[in-house]
Amino acid sequence: MNSSAHVDRPLFVDTRGQMPPMWPRRAVFFANLLALFFGNEEQTRVLSEEVGELDSYSARLIPILNILFEGPDNVLVVERKPDPALCRYLSEELGLELPRICVLPHEHYTRLGKLIASRPDVPLSELLDADDPLVSISTSSDNAWADGYVTDEVLPRLADRLGCRTISSTSASQAGNNKGLLQKFLVDQNLPTVPTEFAGGPDEIAACARSLHSQGFDSAVVRSQIGASGVGMMKLSGLGDVDSLAEVPRYFFHEGPCLVQGWLSPGRLGVEQIRSPSTQLFLDERHVYAFDMTEQILSEHNIHEGNESPPPYLDEMPGLREETMRQAETVGRWLHETGYRGTASIDWLVVEREGQTEPEVYVCEINARVTGATYPSLLAKHFHPEGAWLLRNLRLAHPVTASKLLKTLEEKGHLFHLGSRRGVLPLNFNFGSDGLVHKGQFICIGDDSQECRRFLQVAENDMPGGWTADRD
């Protein structure tokens, strides 16, 4: 059963940085990261290989789930048992109420979905072993809802057997993340768009490249309709020589034609500067809230490595926020019309050109899910509503235990504590096969962006050998 009621015209609310009212619901949240691509198995395999330590990413939800959902007794279903030292820090030092944790590996999740589909009349209790973690989940309350990073085909089956409703349908979740549908909507609404071609298969890429090259582009980006964390995105250079272009993998076309878009970069077509802000949204049944504006921190390959809020250049570009809100109202209502509900983000492309007083502002994509910016935004606004924050994904030069990492930050006086309103807040740790922390997501909170960057620098000096930026 899907909750998303049709609303003719949801109210768009710019909260100007204030936290919107979140769900007054009890939730069972499945951290189904490996379902992001809706059954595209090859793309999922690439995600697992390129990101690394993926099974521990779902623990990022632990500190925010009870902020996102009022409860009571929210349940978070993760792939790997969370680290007890970090959980103690979150609950005892930060005073956060943590959800009940249930561990369910992704293989078990997908296998159970197939089992339910093949035996539709059998109660869930008869399909589970006595020691199965799902046995402990009770959803007798009328206010229980099931949610996940995405609503794939498995989640509604599990929700139905657990006796609860899904917040978004599978079709709504898939449509809200579909770059092709969004592109067509932007064109229909006469909103600014980057020059775009559609390729129905690898053999059509060359024609798209020729078209973009004739418009002055030397490079292009190929984007699958569904993608995340740089997977499903590929840059093509040298459009003037189509015979030498790299081959686009078949899995890019799983959802249908790919977008082939002109690659904007400084030094070509009058472009002087490219910026990548993002607007954080929350959609309930009657509202679309825009509650935070961040700057995406991207690698040289345009892959997400972190965020900061507010964008450091926002005060220097007084018309930028107004233009993003104007477009956000239109595309936010489109997202609402798909039936999607929950947190989301609009990623922007802001282009400054020679001789233009105002930048060009393009919607790059919508991510209809809990995103990499959702965690720090909710936590930072919870602890320091008027402050700034900076999130970085960082790989340690020398892996350590979680307890050692927390102790080091504490001894140096840089660990964030309840009431301090400034410091380094470890959001999550990613573990290697040796059981040590190899990578983590760290939030620097302070009164302003300069203070946040200072905490990032001193915390790096705290770690033996330091750390390096890594992809999300």
ABEGO torsion letter per residue (X at the ends): XBABBBBABBBBBBAGGBBBBBBBBBBBBBBBAAAAAGGBAAAAAAAAAAAEGAAAAAAAAAAAAAAABAOBGBBBBBABBBBAAAAAAAAAAAGBBBBBBBBBBAAAAAAAAAAAAABAABBAAAABBAABAAAABBAABAABBBBBABBBAAAAAAAAAAGBBBABBAAAAAAAABAAAAAAAAAAAGBBBBBBBBBABAAAAAAAAAAAAAAGBABBBBBBABBBGGBGBBBBBGAABAAABBBBBAAAAAAEBBBBBBBBBBGBGGBABBBBBBBBBBBBAABBBBABBBBBBBBAAGBBAEBBOBBAAAAABAAAAAAAAAAAAAAAAAAAAAGBBEBBBBBBBBBBBBGBABBBBBBABBBBBBBAAAAAAAAAAAABAABBBBBBBBBBABBBBAAAAAAAAAAAGABBBBGAGBEBBBABBBBBAAGBBABBBBBBBBABAAAAAAAAAAAAAABBGEBBBBBX
